[in-house]
Amino acid sequence: MLRKTLFGGLPRSNLRQAGFACSYNITLEQKRSDSSSDTASRQYSAVVLRNLVHGETHFRRQTAFDNPSSIVALFVYGKMAYFSYGTAAKSKFALSDVVLLHTLCHRQSLEDERFVSTASTSQADFDLSECQVGDEEDNEGGKSGEEQRMDSDVADSDLDELDNKSTSDCLEANDDLVIQRLLKTNPTSEERVEALKQCNIAISTDLVLRVLSRHKNDMNTAMFFFVWASQQPGYTHGTETYNATLNILGRMKQFKTMWQLVEEMHNGGNGPSLVTDETFTILIRRYAAAHMVERASETFYKREEFGLKLNTPAFQILLGALCRYKHVQEAEALLNLRENEFPPDMKSRNIILSGWCALEKIREAKRFWNELIKKGHKPNLVTYGIFINGLTKLGGLHEALKLFEAMWNKGCTPDVLICNNIIDALCSKNCIPEALGIFGEMNDHGCLPDVATYNSLIKHLCNIRRIDRAYKLFYEMERKGCAPNSRTYHYFLNGAKEPKEALKVFQRMMKTGCMPTSDTYNLMLKMLIVWNDMDTVFRLWNDMERKGMGPDRISYTVMIHGLYKNGRFDEAYKYYNEMAAKGLLLEPRTKILVKAMEIKAKERKTGVHDTKKKKRRKLDKSSSRVKTKIA
């Protein structure tokens, strides 16, 4: 009877019963199974699971999730089925079905509190096909609307691909996602340890790196998992996992804990030291990011204590870290002070010149350039590129063009990077015809345009709303085998004027295999909040969490400020609490906004209290009047 009930595309009304029947049947069959009937019961349960999974998939394609309670039921009962079937998962024919249901449940990404409170955003997968992106005239190749929706359903295609993969690959691919959810849904350490123990996932270096990457903005959770993983039998942390953890700690300025880990890397094991050049690169960069210049320099000289050499490449890493975080003056002074110990080469000088240009100190950049020429140093192609880039970005386009022409005269052929700088600068001055002229000449000189060349032109064409011309360049780069990157799509997103247009770009981005980055999600969140499309905002947020692309500091800042502007103060304060729990630092403007929200919350409470008092007074007056009349 159950086989008939749970066959194929299940009607929506039967989902609840099907999920319960599936979990109940598996549990019952396990209890009754003995050694002789074990295989049969597992095969039978596998059929039930597969039909349930494909039945739900069919349901999700055919409806717009207008019945959230059915989805909750399927998720809950499906989860029961998965965990009750855990002991049978070792058999090959059953495990693939368990993986299907397991992946399905987790891909639903049902954040309990947010899912239940917002029925309109009950679909946890961010399915662009259900955002009504395309019209009938947009259909390609005469496809029907249903066919296009099925083509763009990323979650369903992922499920279909599971059939072509081995079961072990499916499990390994989702282990980091499973662990992320366990850590998120179990707040205390005891609960997390128990949940991870029951999960029974094999710990490996690759898995630890993937989990740490998902928690790069959540130091406390990352450290918990790092320590827990080190205690698992058969696993020992290596250089890569230590360095990844050091990077997370450095982002939160936990330098004392960082040095404890470095000491552990050096002296903790019986084998050779795990401290490498990359370890000290992370330490130096994090000190420079915290504007602790002296500590960064001291860390460089500590390399010898850990068996590493003090050489010119390591010294250049120190210079680069200082310049990257705006300490160019100190870096130049250090270069001159240590010129006998580390003789400067053109790469070291290029680092300083790049630092002055990045700091937008054009006078200092010109001074440094002139000193190079006076001392008889011959600039290389990188030096020309840095200086031309600095001039074009700091208002020296005329000088940059003269230097560009001088390169040709001196027999130093500009590369594609220098041409890109000139093209971008000309576009910024609305000299797009001249920029297109240089773009056309690049092929004549054997300098093939790259994705940055096309991006420069596309960016400015989108800015002046010449979208058709921008798309012509876009199709041209695809024909020539130059794949668009995330920045290409960001420019089209910035040019969008409504949610429908932005979602079409986002959908095309995923179809072409260019996966969205954290910057893509942050940009989409910001735009959709401005348009007050909050349903899509929450779907994007869930999709971003599921794919490990965030949320980061910028994501929370966008949500807090956007929700506040739309009058959703309680939700804005909720995201602030999440941000604070993860140890993310607030921007000054966000601190001011949070204080304003707290003041408004107090005013609302006092306002409610005052209105209650007024009502009581009115009731007392009316009752006293009635008494006097009766008297």
C-alpha positions in Angstrom: 0.0 0.0 0.0 2.8 2.4 0.9 4.5 1.8 -2.5 1.4 3.0 -4.3 1.0 6.0 -1.9 4.6 7.2 -2.3 5.0 6.8 -6.0 6.4 9.6 -8.3 5.0 13.1 -8.3 3.2 13.4 -5.0 0.2 15.7 -4.7 0.7 18.5 -2.3 -1.9 17.2 0.1 -0.1 14.0 0.6 3.3 15.4 1.5 2.8 15.4 5.2 1.5 11.8 5.2 4.3 10.7 2.8 7.0 12.2 5.0 5.7 10.6 8.1 5.0 7.3 6.4 8.6 7.3 5.0 10.2 7.9 8.4 7.8 5.5 10.2 8.3 2.7 7.6 12.1 3.0 7.8 12.2 2.9 11.6 9.7 -0.1 11.6 11.6 -2.0 9.0 14.8 -1.6 10.9 13.3 -2.8 14.1 11.9 -5.9 12.4 14.8 -6.6 10.1 17.2 -9.5 10.9 20.2 -10.7 9.0 18.1 -12.5 6.4 15.7 -9.7 5.5 18.1 -6.8 6.1 18.9 -6.3 2.4 15.3 -6.5 1.3 14.2 -3.9 3.9 16.9 -1.5 2.9 16.0 -1.9 -0.7 12.3 -1.2 0.1 13.2 1.8 2.2 15.5 3.1 -0.6 12.5 3.1 -3.0 10.4 5.0 -0.5 13.1 7.6 0.0 13.8 8.1 -3.7 10.0 8.5 -4.5 9.7 11.0 -1.6 12.6 13.0 -2.9 11.5 13.1 -6.5 8.0 13.7 -5.4 9.1 16.8 -3.5 11.2 17.9 -6.4 8.2 17.7 -8.7 6.1 19.6 -6.1 8.7 22.4 -5.9 8.9 22.9 -9.6 5.1 22.9 -10.1 4.2 25.4 -7.3 5.2 28.7 -5.9 5.5 27.5 -2.3 2.1 29.0 -1.4 1.7 26.4 1.3 4.7 26.8 3.7 3.3 24.3 6.3 3.7 21.5 3.7 7.3 22.3 3.2 7.9 22.5 6.9 6.3 19.1 7.3 8.4 17.6 4.5 11.6 19.0 6.0 10.8 17.8 9.5 9.7 14.3 8.5 12.3 14.0 5.8 14.9 14.8 8.4 13.4 12.1 10.6 13.7 9.7 7.7 17.3 10.5 7.1 18.5 10.1 10.7 16.4 7.0 11.4 18.0 5.5 8.3 21.5 6.2 9.4 22.5 2.6 10.2 21.5 1.4 6.7 23.6 4.1 5.0 26.6 1.8 4.6 25.0 -0.2 1.8 25.8 1.3 -1.6 22.3 1.0 -3.1 20.7 2.8 -0.1 23.3 5.5 0.5 22.7 7.3 -2.7 19.1 7.8 -1.7 20.1 9.0 1.7 22.4 11.5 0.1 19.5 12.7 -2.1 17.2 13.4 0.8 20.1 14.7 3.0 21.1 17.2 0.3 17.5 18.1 -0.3 16.8 18.8 3.3 19.9 21.0 3.7 19.4 22.8 0.4 16.0 23.9 1.7 18.0 26.0 4.1 15.1 26.5 6.4 16.2 29.0 9.0 13.5 28.2 11.5 12.8 31.6 13.0 13.1 33.5 9.8 11.2 30.9 7.7 8.2 30.6 10.0 8.0 34.3 10.5 8.0 35.2 6.8 5.7 32.9 4.9 6.3 34.9 1.8 9.9 33.9 1.7 9.3 30.3 2.5 11.3 29.0 -0.4 14.8 28.6 1.1 16.6 28.0 -2.2 17.0 31.3 -4.0 15.3 30.2 -7.1 15.5 33.0 -9.7 12.9 31.3 -11.9 10.3 32.1 -9.2 11.1 35.8 -9.1 9.3 36.3 -12.5 12.4 37.4 -14.2 11.7 36.6 -17.8 8.8 37.5 -20.1 7.5 35.5 -23.0 9.4 37.6 -25.5 12.7 36.8 -23.6 12.3 33.1 -24.2 15.3 31.7 -26.0 14.9 29.1 -28.7 11.1 29.1 -28.4 11.1 27.5 -25.0 8.0 27.6 -22.9 8.0 29.4 -19.5 7.9 26.1 -17.7 11.0 24.8 -19.6 12.9 28.0 -18.8 12.0 27.8 -15.1 13.2 24.2 -15.1 16.4 25.2 -16.9 17.2 28.0 -14.4 16.3 25.9 -11.3 19.8 25.6 -9.9 18.8 23.5 -6.9 17.0 20.9 -9.0 19.9 20.6 -11.4 22.2 20.1 -8.5 20.0 17.2 -7.3 19.9 15.7 -10.7 23.7 15.8 -10.9 23.9 13.7 -7.8 22.9 10.7 -9.9 26.1 11.1 -12.0 28.4 11.3 -9.0 29.6 8.7 -6.6 28.0 8.6 -3.2 31.2 9.4 -1.4 31.7 12.5 -3.5 28.2 13.7 -2.7 28.8 13.3 1.1 32.2 14.9 1.0 30.9 17.8 -1.0 28.3 18.6 1.6 30.2 17.8 4.8 31.2 21.5 5.3 27.7 22.6 4.8 26.4 20.0 7.3 28.9 21.1 9.9 28.1 24.7 9.4 24.4 24.1 10.1 25.2 22.0 13.1 27.4 24.7 14.6 24.8 27.4 13.9 21.8 25.5 15.3 23.7 24.4 18.5 24.9 27.5 20.4 26.5 25.8 23.4 29.8 23.9 23.3 28.2 20.8 24.8 25.5 20.7 22.2 28.0 21.2 19.4 30.2 18.4 20.6 27.3 16.0 20.8 25.9 17.0 17.4 29.3 16.6 15.7 29.8 13.3 17.4 26.5 12.0 16.1 27.2 13.4 12.6 30.1 10.9 12.3 31.9 12.8 9.5 35.5 11.8 8.7 37.8 14.8 9.4 40.4 15.8 6.8 42.6 18.8 6.1 40.4 19.7 3.1 37.2 19.6 5.2 38.7 21.7 8.0 39.8 24.3 5.5 36.4 24.5 4.0 34.6 24.8 7.3 37.1 27.5 8.4 36.4 29.3 5.2 32.7 29.3 5.9 33.4 30.9 9.3 36.1 33.4 8.4 34.0 36.2 9.9 32.9 34.2 13.0 36.1 33.8 15.1 34.5 32.0 18.1 32.8 29.3 16.0 36.0 28.9 13.9 38.2 28.4 16.9 35.7 26.0 18.5 35.8 23.8 15.4 39.6 24.1 15.0 40.1 22.9 18.6 37.5 20.1 18.3 39.0 18.8 15.1 42.5 18.6 16.7 41.0 16.2 19.3 39.6 13.8 16.8 41.5 10.4 16.5 43.5 10.0 13.3 43.7 13.7 12.5 46.4 16.3 13.1 46.4 19.9 12.0 48.9 20.8 9.3 50.4 24.1 8.2 47.4 25.0 6.0 44.8 24.7 8.7 47.0 26.5 11.2 47.6 29.4 8.8 43.9 29.6 8.0 43.1 29.9 11.7 45.8 32.5 12.2 44.2 34.6 9.4 40.8 34.5 11.1 42.3 35.5 14.5 44.3 38.2 12.8 41.2 39.7 11.3 39.9 40.1 14.9 43.3 41.4 16.2 43.7 38.4 18.6 47.5 38.6 18.4 48.2 36.9 21.7 46.3 33.8 20.6 48.0 34.0 17.2 51.5 33.7 18.8 50.3 30.9 21.0 49.3 29.0 17.8 52.7 29.9 16.2 54.5 28.4 19.2 52.4 25.3 19.0 53.2 25.0 15.3 56.9 25.2 16.0 57.2 23.1 19.2 53.9 21.3 19.5 54.6 18.2 17.3 57.3 15.6 17.3 58.1 16.3 13.6 59.5 19.3 11.9 58.3 22.8 12.5 55.0 23.7 10.7 56.0 27.5 10.6 56.5 28.6 7.0 57.0 31.9 5.1 53.2 32.1 4.7 52.8 32.0 8.5 54.9 35.1 8.9 53.3 36.8 5.9 50.0 36.5 7.7 51.4 37.8 11.0 53.1 40.8 9.3 50.0 41.7 7.2 47.7 41.5 10.2 50.0 43.8 12.3 50.2 46.2 9.4 46.4 46.1 9.0 46.1 47.0 12.7 48.6 49.9 12.1 51.1 48.4 14.5 54.2 49.2 12.3 56.8 48.5 14.9 55.3 45.1 15.8 55.2 44.2 12.1 58.9 45.1 11.8 59.8 43.1 14.9 57.8 40.1 13.6 59.9 40.2 10.5 63.2 39.8 12.5 61.7 37.0 14.5 61.8 34.8 11.5 65.3 33.6 12.5 64.0 32.3 15.8 61.8 29.9 13.8 64.4 28.8 11.3 63.5 31.1 8.5 65.9 33.3 6.6 66.0 37.1 6.5 66.2 37.6 2.8 65.1 40.2 0.2 61.8 38.5 -0.8 60.7 38.4 2.9 61.7 42.0 3.3 59.6 42.9 0.3 56.6 41.2 1.9 57.1 43.6 4.9 57.3 46.6 2.6 54.3 45.5 0.7 52.2 45.0 3.9 53.1 48.4 5.2 52.3 50.1 1.8 49.1 48.2 1.5 47.8 49.6 4.8 48.9 53.2 4.1 52.3 53.2 5.9 54.2 54.2 2.8 56.4 56.8 4.5 57.6 54.2 7.1 58.2 51.7 4.3 60.3 54.1 2.3 62.3 55.0 5.4 62.8 51.3 6.1 64.0 50.7 2.5 66.6 53.4 2.8 67.6 52.4 6.3 68.2 48.7 5.4 69.7 49.2 1.9 73.0 47.7 3.0 71.3 44.7 4.5 68.8 44.3 1.7 70.0 46.0 -1.4 67.0 47.6 -3.2 66.1 46.2 -6.6 63.5 47.5 -9.0 60.8 45.3 -7.4 61.3 47.0 -4.0 61.2 50.4 -5.6 58.0 49.5 -7.4 56.4 48.6 -4.1 57.1 52.0 -2.7 56.0 53.8 -5.9 52.8 51.7 -5.9 52.2 52.6 -2.3 52.4 56.4 -2.9 50.0 56.1 -5.9 47.6 54.0 -3.9 47.7 56.6 -1.1 46.9 59.2 -3.8 50.0 61.2 -2.9 50.8 62.2 -6.5 53.5 64.7 -5.5 55.3 62.0 -3.5 54.9 59.6 -6.4 56.5 62.1 -8.8 59.3 62.8 -6.4 60.1 59.1 -6.1 59.9 58.7 -9.9 62.3 61.6 -10.5 64.7 60.2 -7.9 64.7 56.9 -9.8 65.6 58.6 -13.0 68.3 60.8 -11.5 70.0 57.9 -9.8 70.2 56.2 -13.2 67.7 53.4 -12.5 66.0 52.2 -15.6 62.2 51.7 -15.1 60.8 48.4 -16.3 57.4 47.7 -17.7 55.9 47.3 -14.2 57.3 50.6 -13.1 55.7 52.4 -16.1 52.4 50.7 -15.5 52.3 51.7 -11.8 53.2 55.3 -12.5 50.8 55.7 -15.5 48.0 54.1 -13.4 48.7 56.5 -10.6 48.7 59.5 -13.0 45.5 58.5 -14.7 43.7 58.1 -11.4 44.9 61.3 -9.8 44.1 63.8 -12.5 47.3 63.5 -14.5 45.8 62.1 -17.7 47.8 64.5 -20.0 51.1 63.5 -18.4 50.1 59.8 -18.6 49.4 60.1 -22.3 52.8 61.7 -22.9 54.5 58.9 -20.9 52.5 56.4 -22.9 53.7 57.8 -26.2 57.3 58.0 -24.8 57.2 54.3 -24.1 56.6 53.6 -27.8 59.4 56.0 -28.8 61.9 54.3 -26.4 61.0 50.8 -27.8 59.2 49.8 -24.6 56.0 48.3 -25.9 53.1 48.9 -23.4 51.4 45.8 -22.2 47.7 45.2 -21.8 47.6 46.5 -18.3 49.0 49.9 -19.3 46.6 50.1 -22.2 43.8 49.3 -19.8 44.7 52.1 -17.6 44.7 54.6 -20.5 41.4 53.3 -21.8 39.8 53.5 -18.3 41.1 57.1 -17.8 39.8 58.2 -21.2 36.4 56.7 -20.4 36.3 58.5 -17.0 36.8 61.8 -18.9 33.9 60.8 -21.2 36.4 60.4 -24.1 34.9 57.1 -25.1 35.5 57.4 -28.8 39.3 57.9 -28.1 39.2 54.9 -25.7 37.6 52.8 -28.4 40.3 54.0 -30.8 43.1 52.7 -28.5 41.0 49.5 -28.0 41.0 49.0 -31.8 44.8 49.7 -32.1 45.7 47.1 -29.5 45.2 44.2 -31.9 47.4 45.9 -34.5 50.3 46.0 -32.1 49.9 42.4 -30.9 48.4 43.4 -27.6 45.2 41.4 -27.2 42.5 42.8 -25.0 41.7 40.9 -21.8 38.7 40.9 -19.5 39.8 44.0 -17.7 39.9 45.9 -21.1 36.3 44.9 -21.8 35.3 45.7 -18.2 36.6 49.2 -18.5 34.5 49.9 -21.6 31.5 48.1 -20.3 31.6 49.9 -16.9 31.5 53.4 -18.5 29.0 52.4 -21.2 26.6 51.2 -18.4 27.2 54.4 -16.5 26.0 56.5 -19.4 23.1 54.1 -20.0 24.4 52.8 -23.3 23.4 49.3 -22.3 23.0 48.0 -25.9 26.5 49.0 -26.8 27.8 47.4 -23.6 26.0 44.1 -24.4 27.6 44.2 -27.9 31.0 44.2 -26.3 29.9 41.5 -23.9 28.9 39.2 -26.7 32.1 40.1 -28.5 34.3 39.0 -25.6 32.4 35.8 -25.3 32.9 35.0 -29.0 36.6 35.7 -28.7 36.9 33.3 -25.7 37.4 36.0 -23.1 35.2 34.8 -20.3 33.4 37.5 -18.3 34.2 37.6 -14.6 32.1 38.7 -11.6 33.2 42.4 -12.0 31.7 42.3 -15.6 28.3 41.4 -14.2 28.6 43.9 -11.3 28.8 46.7 -13.9 25.6 45.5 -15.5 24.0 45.2 -12.1 25.0 48.8 -11.2 23.3 49.8 -14.4 20.0 48.1 -13.5 17.1 50.3 -12.8 14.6 47.8 -11.3 14.6 44.4 -9.5 13.6 42.5 -12.7 16.5 43.8 -14.6 19.0 43.1 -11.8 17.7 39.5 -11.3 18.0 38.8 -15.1 21.7 39.7 -14.9 22.1 37.6 -11.7 20.5 34.7 -13.4 22.7 35.0 -16.5 25.7 35.1 -14.3 25.0 31.8 -12.7 24.0 30.2 -16.0 27.4 31.1 -17.6 29.2 29.4 -14.7 30.5 32.7 -13.1 29.5 32.1 -9.5 28.5 35.1 -7.4 31.0 36.4 -4.8 30.4 38.0 -1.5 30.6 41.4 -3.3 27.9 40.3 -5.7 25.6 39.4 -2.9 26.3 42.6 -1.0 25.6 44.6 -4.1 22.4 42.8 -4.8 21.3 43.2 -1.2 21.9 46.9 -1.2 20.0 47.5 -4.5 17.0 45.3 -3.5 16.7 47.0 -0.2 16.7 50.4 -1.9 13.8 49.0 -4.1 12.2 47.6 -1.0 12.0 44.1 -2.4 12.4 42.5 1.0 11.2 39.0 0.0 14.1 38.6 -2.5 16.5 40.2 0.0 15.8 37.4 2.5 16.1 34.7 -0.2 19.4 36.1 -1.2 20.6 36.2 2.4 19.8 32.5 2.9 21.4 31.6 -0.4 24.6 33.6 0.5 24.8 31.7 3.9 24.2 28.3 2.3 27.0 28.9 -0.3 29.5 30.1 2.3 29.8 33.6 0.8 29.0 35.4 3.9 27.5 37.2 5.6 30.5 39.5 6.4 30.8 42.9 8.0 29.5 44.7 4.8 26.5 42.4 4.5 25.3 43.1 8.1 26.0 46.8 7.7 23.8 46.9 4.5 21.0 45.0 6.2 21.0 47.1 9.3 21.0 50.4 7.5 18.6 49.2 4.8 16.0 47.8 7.2 16.3 50.9 9.4 15.5 53.2 6.5 12.5 51.0 5.6 11.2 51.4 9.1 11.8 47.7 10.2 13.6 48.6 13.4 13.2 45.3 15.2 14.6 43.3 12.3 17.5 45.7 11.9 18.3 45.3 15.6 18.1 41.5 15.2 20.9 41.6 12.5 22.9 43.9 14.8 22.7 41.2 17.5 23.9 38.5 15.1 26.7 40.7 14.0 27.8 41.4 17.5 27.6 37.7 18.5 30.1 36.9 15.7 32.5 39.5 16.9 32.3 41.7 13.8 33.4 45.3 14.4 30.8 48.0 13.8 31.4 50.9 11.5 31.1 54.3 13.3 27.9 55.2 11.4 26.4 51.8 12.4 27.2 52.5 16.1 25.3 55.8 15.8 22.4 54.0 14.1 22.3 51.3 16.8 22.1 53.9 19.5 19.2 55.6 17.7 17.4 52.3 17.5 17.9 51.7 21.2 16.5 55.1 22.0 13.5 54.5 19.8 12.9 51.2 21.4 12.8 52.8 24.9 10.5 55.6 23.6 8.1 52.9 22.3 8.1 51.1 25.6 7.5 54.3 27.6 4.9 55.4 25.0 2.9 52.2 25.5 3.2 52.6 29.3 1.9 56.2 29.1 -1.0 55.2 26.9 -2.0 52.5 29.4 -1.9 55.0 32.2 -4.1 57.4 30.2 -6.6 54.6 29.5 -6.7 53.7 33.2 -7.4 57.4 34.1 -10.2 57.6 31.6 -11.7 54.4 33.0 -11.4 55.7 36.5 -13.1 59.0 35.5 -15.9 57.3 33.7 -16.5 54.9 36.6 -16.6 57.8 39.1 -19.1 59.6 36.9 -21.4 56.5 36.8 -21.1 56.2 40.6 -22.1 59.8 41.1 -25.1 59.5 38.8 -26.3 56.4 40.6 -25.9 58.1 43.9 
